[in-house]
Amino acid sequence: MIEQDTAPALQAALPTFDSKVDHLRPTYGFEDVSLAPGLETIEPNDVELGQSFCGLDLGIPIIASAMDAVVDANFAGALARLGGLAVLNLEGVQARYDDPTEVIDRIASAPDDAVQAVLSDAYVAPIREELVARRIEEFHAAGAKAIVAATPGAARRWGPFCAEHGADLFLVQSQVSSARHLATAYDPLSLADFTRFMPIPVAVGNTTSAEAAYLLMQQGAAAVFVGVGPGAACTTREVLGIGVPQVTAVSDVAAARDAYLRETGRYVPVVADGGMRRGGELAKAIAAGADVLMLGSPLARAAEAPGRGVNWGMAAPSPVLPRGTRIKVGTVGSLEKILFGPATVSDGSQNLVGALRQSMAALGARTLRDLQAAELVYAPSVATEGKSWQVRGR
């Protein structure tokens, strides 16, 4: 025990310790915030949802995630007719099998205790050049733009090949994208060199950091995807302990986008990737600063999706540390029903675009840029206030 009269002198002699806990900053997810009404409202039919994204026309701000259970050429064509875009996973089953139907069925029907082994086995087959070229051609034949995605380790190999065979946009996508990757066993991809020599736009993801996003923009990224671990089929946050709630992550990266625009005059779209299942969450993501929304599991529920009512994360096939899981989402109807209704449920998971349009109208936001200026408030009780009967009925 320290005597009272000597304690102040001893305390003054102690070093100052800098605790990380003392510097914890609050972060927010969709369930933590709400949109606050403003001074004006407009007619829903006057809301404009279209934009140009990396030189490609988007009728609605929806991109389908590069997940094998979500995107194939048929699905891409269906989404294109509704105004959206779809991304093909170059390291998935579409590029490994002439007809992926059998392997997808095997993944979908595997028992829970065996699915990881089935997934690992399904991705052992090599990626084939002729299949990559064929899928790009099939996308175009279906009336869709060909957006293709690969991890940084595969981008150097497949980027020029895909551009040569007609791809419209290349997405370099990894678990966590940084401006500089260090490695001793191989020569890492130089994003600045890659974007400079690629003849088509190169988007990059995923990040949650304003600083990293700004540097990615400096290195030529045509768009930056935001989200580490929020997806329904992703377990990165549990397995690796990495992630930032989406509202904060999107807001931080959007701040970097705005700063980069002021400095250079170049606008780099921000894509919120994952964590959205209901119409209100789509609206909140745009209000946080997103320009475009990437959806996976909500679209896996469409009849046109190849996964037949299941979905699995892109990192699930890892034979040593899967960071994704297979989930059963069910099939609820056509892609058009999910995006444009009519909704047959009241939980906001159908007619997603209609809900976004209605939210924008109620907030007086004629365009997506207007919605980015809407007020977000911290509202942890917004989902439960006055809803006790609903909660009891769930």
Secondary structure, 3 states (H helix, E strand, C coil): CCCCCCHHHHHHHCCCCCCCHHHCCCCCCHHHEEEECCCCCCCHHHCCCCEEECCEEECCCEEECCCCCCCCHHHHHHHHHCCCEEEEECCCHHHCCCCCHHHHHHHHHCCCCCHHHHHHHHCCCCCCHHHHHHHHHHHHHCCCCCEEEECHHHHHHHHHHHHHCCCCEEEEECCCCCCCCCCCCCCCCCHHHHHHHCCCCEEEEEECCHHHHHHHHHCCCCCEEECCCCCCCECHHHHCCCCCCHHHHHHHHHHHHHHHHHHHCCCCCEEEECCCCCHHHHHHHHHCCCCEEEECHHHHCECCCCCCCEEECCCCCCCCCCCECEEECCCCECHHHHHHCCCCCCCCCCCHHHHHHHHHHHCCCCCHHHHHCCEEEECCCCCCCCCHHHHHHC
